[in-house]
């Protein structure tokens, strides 16, 4: 059952953010501007159950990059909540703990059309549907069909940036941080992140 209307509507946007890019922050800003949520928490995941073979930058390094990206954006916060939970990080467990720890908030799950397509494969996804509103944002190459009436499809632009592509571009000496917040790009260069990935 969803919370009363007087609660703070907190969007929960989970991801590896490996690294965080302008697509993440622009989407968050669009959802805030549309007043679909009161605030957005970017939930940095220590390990996505669907990406167990993906090589991730150190947890705290990804967290720091995300904080640099959002530091000047009102109502957008980076959250390390899952760092303290058992791994792998199943969203149903994260949401259960958040409901207990932040009863004044109504957590709204923000997912892309790609994640909605495989949502029935999420661990105990029915429990998420029972307790939380879901907002789906469009992703290039994915069509949304047969979406239940109580789920919101956000009218946000397609943002064609991916962390995978950015990691590849960073290895190229001709790349100058396109798609990244300047502070994030500065930190990546300073620390040499992603430059020598296999």
Beta strands, then each sheet from edge to edge (+ up, - down):
strand 1: 8-15
strand 2: 39-44
strand 3: 76-79
strand 4: 105-112
strand 5: 134-137
strand 6: 152-153
sheet 1: 3+ 2+ 1+ 4+ 5+ 6+
end
